[in-house]
Amino acid sequence: MKFLATAFALTLAAAPAQAAVSGFYDSAEQIGTILSSAAVADALRQAPIGHVANTGTRADGAREWQVRTQECDLTVYLTPVPPQGVGRTTYELELGAPCP
């Protein structure tokens, strides 16, 4: 019995820690990634943003966001990058077609 308890404790110690972040903070991380991107600003031709919305998930798991200005709707894809250890998920950004 002592052997099983030790084996169980070692199994738990070896498992990676996964911290759950609320949906609010995760979406705030995603929006922050979009709004801090110089590539997004350039694709929007520096126009003021009127609306930012999550519009779904691509087949490969990337989160799809729509960034709207008065003259353009830009699609942005965010691919989750899990932390190496304890920490929060960050996102890699991919742009759709830039505004004309």
N, C-alpha and C positions, 0 to 999 in steps of 0.2 A: 504494500500500500504506500509506503514511504517513497518507493521508486516511482510510482505513478504520479504522486504529488510533485516530485522533483521534475519529472519529465514534462508535466503540464506547465509548471512555472517556467521552465526553460523555453518551452514553445511560445508562451506569451511574451517573454522577454525578447525573443528573436523576431517576433512579428513587427512589421513597421507600424509606427504610430500614424493614425489617420485622424486629423481633426476636422470635424464638420463645421463649416462656416454657414451662417444663415444665408438664405437667398438674397436678402437685402444687401449684405456686404459683398456677396459674390457678384451681383449685378452692378454694384457700385464700382468694384474692381474692373469689370468689363467696360463700363461707361468711361471710367478714368483712363483706361488704356486707349479708347477711341479718341477722347478729347485731348489727350496729351500727345497725340501723334502728329508730327509735322507732315507726314505723308497724307493724312486725312485732310489737314488744312490746305495743302497744295492741291489735292484732288478736288476739293470744294472751291478752289480758286479764292480762298480766304473769305468767302461769303459768310454772313452770320447764320448760325444754325437756328432753325425754327422748331425742329422736332428730332428726337432720337428714340427709336423703338426697336425692341427685340422682335424679330419676325419669324423666328423658328430655328431649326437645327438642320444643317446640311447632312447628307447621308454619311459623311465621314466623321460626324460628331462636332464639326465646327459650328459655333453659335453664329447665327446670321442677324445682323443689325442693319437698320435703315437710318441713314442720317439725311435729313431733309433741309434744304435751303429753299429760298424763294424760286430758284430756277433749276434746281437739280435734286435728284434722289440718288444718293450714293449707297451702295451695298457694301458692308464691311463684314468680314468673317473673322472670328476669334477662335483659335485653336487652344484648348487648355494645355498648360504645361504644369504637371503636378510637381510639388516640391521634392527635393532629394531626400529630405528627412521631415522633420516637423516644420510646418509653415503653411502658407496659403498658396493656392493655385494662382499662377499668373497666366497671361494669355499672349500668344503670338498673333499679330494682326496681318490680314491679307485684304487687299482692296479689290473691289469690283471695278468696273469701268469708270474712269474719272469723268468729271463733268466736262461738257464741251466748252 
